[in-house]
């Protein structure tokens, strides 16, 4: 039998082929994946909130020390990101479907987590990047205006070049963070969501 004949035979029998899966084994696997996903998200949030906390202390200290209101504003905007992440975890924990020992309940709970993470990463510009970005923009603009106002030749030119380079660096960094998050949605979260939805749909039809 040639390969083409074998393929046609397989396709003709494919619709009548069924595979029996141990529901307990599938539940254990779903639980394991859910636990791993929750752990990854938890430690990501711990790192992000920890960095926010350190940055808030840094900006507040130097803002108060030098009486620089732009740094104080930046500290408040960075604090917003950390507070948002903490509040979001609390709210989502309350809104998430109650976890049960049933296979369908576990899948629904996992799906709710994935859907929310997709929403967070798709909107990362508004809640994560934009608030401190506004603060950075004000700080950079204020520094540039201060140099221009007291322009004094060579050193002022160097200062302006430094400010310009720093602004370009921040823009590229923000661009990279945004696109990295959108890549994670496309390559990791959307496929995971599709798998869970397909599995849930097949179980609910049975």
C-alpha positions, 0 to 999 in steps of 0.5 A: 500500500502506498503512502497516499492510499494509507493516508486516505484509509486513515482519513476515512476511519478518523471520524469513527475513531475515539480516544478514552481518557482517564478523567482523574488523570486529566484532572491531576494534569489540569491541577498541576498546570494550574498550580504552575501557572498561578506560581509563575504569575504570583512570583512575577507580581512579587517581583514587579511590586517589589521593584515598584516599592524600591523605586518609590523609596528612591524617587521620594528620597531624592525628590524630598532631598533636592526639593524636586517635585517631578521626582515626587510625582514620579514616585506617586505614579510608580506607586499607582502601578504597585497598588493596582497590581495588589488590588487587582489580585485581591479583586480577581481572587474574589471574582474568580469562579470557586475552585472545585474538585470537579474537572469542569470546575478546575478548567473554568477556574484556570480559564478565568485566570488566563482570560484575565492575564490576557486582558492585563497584558493587552492593556499593559500600556494604560495601567503599567507603562503610561503612569510612570511614562507620564512622570518620566516625560515631565521629569525629562522635559523639566530637566531639558527646559532647565538646561535651555534656560541656563544655557552656558555653552559646551556643558549645556550641549552635553547635558541636552545630548544626555537628556535626549539619549535618555529619552530615546532609551526610555522610548525604546525600553517602553516599546520593547516591554509593550511588544514583549507582553503582546508576544506573550499573549499571542504565543503563550496565553492565547494558545492556552486559552484556546486549549482550555476552551476546547477541552471545556466545550468537549466535556460539556457536550458529553 
